Structures are given as structure tokens and as C-alpha cells.
Amino acid sequence: MSIFPLRSEPDVDDREPKLVDLAEADAEEVFDALGSETARSLLLELHDEPRPASELAEAVDTSVQNAQYHLTKLVAADLVEGVDTWYSESGSEMTVYAPADESLVLFAGEEPESSLRRLLERLVGAVAVLSVGAVAVALAVGGREGPEPTAGNATTNMSGPPVGPTGAGTDPLVAVAAFLAGGLFVLAVLLVVGRV
């Protein structure tokens, strides 16, 4: 009985996004490494799960030599790194590759942190307004239910279906959820229209 292949679970937790400024010198190396469709496919496959070059080559339908060539360029650009060593059925060592970072963000212009902070401030303001509106809707819906029928009321008809605004249509939580969902939809539409 063979003890191979030996495979451990690579540890790829606690990674941060990689920010690449288009004005920096390392951007050219990143673009050079990602210039091939095969290299981009390899990087996408590695974001699914870490793998050795042979499995990556099979996944993107290329030769092992071609996959290894592109992996070498991705490693040089600090986009991919070797995270483990597995052994094949024949006992050969195989380097297991994984993305060096959680995600890759290319940016131009001012610092991405300040741009993201401004965007988040605008979104938080819009969500706060939607939340206040949702609470107002919940209070308005909750106050329209009217008094509960009492047992001593002679005009109450207990045999028929309920009459009036009862049920899920006036549930304050449903109203809040509907209001927030509609508001977020409108906010998303405004963001998309603003980008066009």
C-alpha cells in the first residue's frame, strides 16, 4: 500500500486585499503577469481553492509547463505564493499555490482609503435616512390596527372572516423590511445611473 499522495489543508486565512496603484512601478509587473487569459484563469481558479500546477493546468485546459510559466510570473508579481507542499502518487513534491491576497484592487487617482471612506459616509447617510423612514412607516402601520374586539361586544361576528387591517399586511416588521428593501433598490438604481 502506497502512502502517497499526501495532502494537507493549506492555511490561507487572514489575508488582506492587495491594492495596486496604477501610478506605481509594481503595476507594470502586475499587468504583465495578468496580460494572458491563461494567467487570469489560473488566478481565478486559485481563488476557488489552492492547488498544484498540474491540477491548475487541467482546470484551465493547458499544459503543465504553460501553467508553471504563468504561475512563475504571478509569483514574481506577488499575486500568488506557494503555501504548501503535496506529494503525488509517485512521491514527487508538488508546490501548492494560492493567491497572495484576499482580493486584488487596482486604483488610479487619490488614495483608495479616502475614496472608500467618502463612499461609505454617503452610503451610511442614505441608509440612516432609510432607517428613520422605516421606523416612521412601522409606527404608522402599527397605529392603524385599531382596537381589539371584546367578548362583551354584541356586534362582533366571530363566525366570519376577520374584517379590517389585520394579518401580515400590517405587521410592522414586514412594513419596515419592505420600506428598507425599496429604499435600497432605489439607492442601487441611483448609484448605477450615476456611474453611466
C-alpha positions as CSV (number, residue, x, y, z in Angstrom):
1,M,0.0,0.0,0.0
2,S,1.4,3.4,-1.0
3,I,1.5,6.3,1.5
4,F,1.2,8.8,-1.4
5,P,-0.5,11.1,-2.3
6,L,-0.1,13.1,0.9
7,R,-2.2,16.2,1.1
8,S,-2.6,18.7,3.9
9,E,-5.1,21.6,4.1
10,P,-3.2,24.8,3.2
11,D,-3.7,27.7,5.6
12,V,-4.8,30.7,3.6
13,D,-6.7,32.6,6.3
14,D,-6.0,36.2,7.5
15,R,-5.2,37.6,4.1
16,E,-5.7,41.3,3.2
17,P,-6.7,42.8,-0.1
18,K,-3.8,43.9,-2.4
19,L,-4.1,47.5,-3.5
20,V,-2.2,48.3,-6.7
21,D,-1.8,52.0,-7.6
22,L,-1.6,52.4,-11.4
23,A,1.0,55.1,-10.9
24,E,3.4,52.9,-9.0
25,A,6.2,50.9,-10.6
26,D,4.8,47.5,-9.5
27,A,1.7,48.0,-11.5
28,E,3.6,47.2,-14.7
29,E,4.7,43.8,-13.3
30,V,1.1,43.0,-12.2
31,F,-0.3,43.9,-15.7
32,D,2.5,41.9,-17.3
33,A,1.6,38.9,-15.2
34,L,-2.1,39.2,-15.9
35,G,-1.7,40.0,-19.6
36,S,-2.6,36.5,-20.6
37,E,-6.1,34.9,-20.4
38,T,-4.4,31.7,-19.1
39,A,-2.8,33.6,-16.2
40,R,-6.1,35.3,-15.3
41,S,-7.9,31.9,-15.4
42,L,-5.2,30.4,-13.1
43,L,-5.6,33.2,-10.6
44,L,-9.4,32.8,-10.7
45,E,-9.0,29.1,-10.1
46,L,-6.7,29.7,-7.2
47,H,-9.3,32.0,-5.6
48,D,-11.6,29.0,-5.6
49,E,-9.1,26.7,-3.8
50,P,-5.3,26.3,-3.6
51,R,-3.9,23.7,-6.0
52,P,-0.6,22.5,-7.5
53,A,0.3,23.4,-11.1
54,S,-0.8,20.0,-12.5
55,E,-4.3,20.4,-11.2
56,L,-4.5,24.0,-12.3
57,A,-3.3,23.0,-15.8
58,E,-6.1,20.5,-16.0
59,A,-8.7,23.0,-14.7
60,V,-7.8,25.7,-17.4
61,D,-7.1,23.2,-20.2
62,T,-3.4,23.9,-20.7
63,S,-0.1,22.1,-20.4
64,V,1.7,21.9,-17.0
65,Q,4.6,23.7,-18.5
66,N,2.4,26.6,-19.6
67,A,0.7,26.7,-16.2
68,Q,4.1,26.7,-14.5
69,Y,5.3,29.6,-16.7
70,H,2.3,31.8,-15.8
71,L,2.5,30.8,-12.1
72,T,6.2,31.9,-12.1
73,K,5.1,35.3,-13.4
74,L,2.2,35.5,-10.9
75,V,4.6,34.7,-8.1
76,A,7.1,37.4,-9.3
77,A,4.3,39.9,-9.3
78,D,3.3,38.9,-5.7
79,L,-0.1,37.8,-6.8
80,V,0.4,34.1,-6.0
81,E,2.5,32.3,-3.5
82,G,3.4,28.7,-2.6
83,V,1.5,27.8,0.6
84,D,2.2,24.1,1.0
85,T,3.8,21.0,-0.5
86,W,1.9,17.9,-1.5
87,Y,3.2,14.6,-2.8
88,S,1.9,12.9,-5.9
89,E,1.2,9.2,-6.2
90,S,4.7,8.7,-7.4
91,G,6.1,10.6,-4.4
92,S,7.1,13.7,-6.3
93,E,6.9,17.0,-4.4
94,M,4.3,19.5,-5.8
95,T,4.1,23.1,-4.7
96,V,0.6,24.1,-3.8
97,Y,-0.2,27.7,-4.9
98,A,-2.8,30.1,-3.5
99,P,-3.5,33.8,-4.0
100,A,-1.1,36.0,-2.0
101,D,-4.0,38.3,-1.1
102,E,-7.8,38.1,-0.4
103,S,-8.5,40.2,-3.4
104,L,-6.8,42.4,-6.0
105,V,-7.9,46.1,-6.2
106,L,-6.5,48.3,-9.0
107,F,-6.9,52.0,-8.5
108,A,-6.0,55.3,-10.0
109,G,-6.2,58.8,-8.6
110,E,-6.3,59.6,-4.9
111,E,-5.7,57.2,-2.1
112,P,-8.2,54.4,-2.1
113,E,-8.8,54.6,1.6
114,S,-10.1,58.2,1.4
115,S,-12.2,57.4,-1.6
116,L,-13.7,54.4,0.1
117,R,-14.3,56.3,3.3
118,R,-16.2,59.1,1.4
119,L,-18.3,56.5,-0.4
120,L,-19.1,54.7,2.9
121,E,-20.1,58.0,4.5
122,R,-22.5,58.7,1.7
123,L,-24.0,55.2,1.9
124,V,-24.3,55.3,5.7
125,G,-26.1,58.7,5.4
126,A,-28.5,57.2,2.9
127,V,-29.1,54.1,5.0
128,A,-29.7,56.2,8.1
129,V,-32.4,58.2,6.3
130,L,-34.0,54.9,5.1
131,S,-33.9,53.6,8.6
132,V,-35.6,56.6,10.0
133,G,-38.3,56.4,7.3
134,A,-38.7,52.7,8.0
135,V,-39.3,53.4,11.7
136,A,-41.9,56.0,10.8
137,V,-43.6,53.6,8.5
138,A,-43.6,50.9,11.2
139,L,-45.2,53.3,13.7
140,A,-47.8,54.5,11.2
141,V,-48.7,50.9,10.3
142,G,-48.7,49.7,13.9
143,G,-51.0,52.5,15.0
144,R,-53.7,51.7,12.3
145,E,-54.7,48.3,13.6
146,G,-57.5,49.7,15.8
147,P,-58.9,48.3,19.0
148,E,-59.2,44.6,19.6
149,P,-62.8,43.3,19.7
150,T,-64.0,42.4,23.1
151,A,-66.1,39.4,24.2
152,G,-68.9,41.6,25.5
153,N,-69.4,43.4,22.2
154,A,-72.7,42.2,20.7
155,T,-71.8,43.3,17.2
156,T,-68.8,41.1,16.9
157,N,-69.2,38.3,14.4
158,M,-66.9,35.5,15.4
159,S,-68.1,33.1,12.7
160,G,-67.0,35.1,9.7
161,P,-63.5,36.0,8.4
162,P,-61.7,38.9,10.1
163,V,-62.6,42.3,8.8
164,G,-60.2,45.2,8.8
165,P,-56.5,45.7,8.6
166,T,-55.1,42.5,10.4
167,G,-52.6,39.9,9.3
168,A,-49.2,40.1,7.7
169,G,-50.1,43.1,5.6
170,T,-49.9,45.4,8.6
171,D,-47.2,43.7,10.5
172,P,-44.7,46.5,11.4
173,L,-41.7,44.3,10.7
174,V,-43.0,43.4,7.2
175,A,-43.6,47.1,6.6
176,V,-40.1,48.0,7.8
177,A,-38.5,45.3,5.6
178,A,-40.5,46.4,2.5
179,F,-39.6,50.0,3.1
180,L,-35.9,49.3,3.5
181,A,-35.8,46.9,0.5
182,G,-37.5,49.5,-1.7
183,G,-35.2,52.2,-0.5
184,L,-32.0,50.1,-1.0
185,F,-33.3,49.3,-4.5
186,V,-33.8,53.0,-5.3
187,L,-30.3,53.7,-3.9
188,A,-28.8,51.0,-6.1
189,V,-30.5,52.4,-9.2
190,L,-29.2,55.9,-8.4
191,L,-25.7,54.6,-8.0
192,V,-25.9,52.7,-11.3
193,V,-27.4,55.7,-13.1
194,G,-24.7,58.0,-11.5
195,R,-21.9,55.7,-13.0
196,V,-23.4,55.8,-16.6
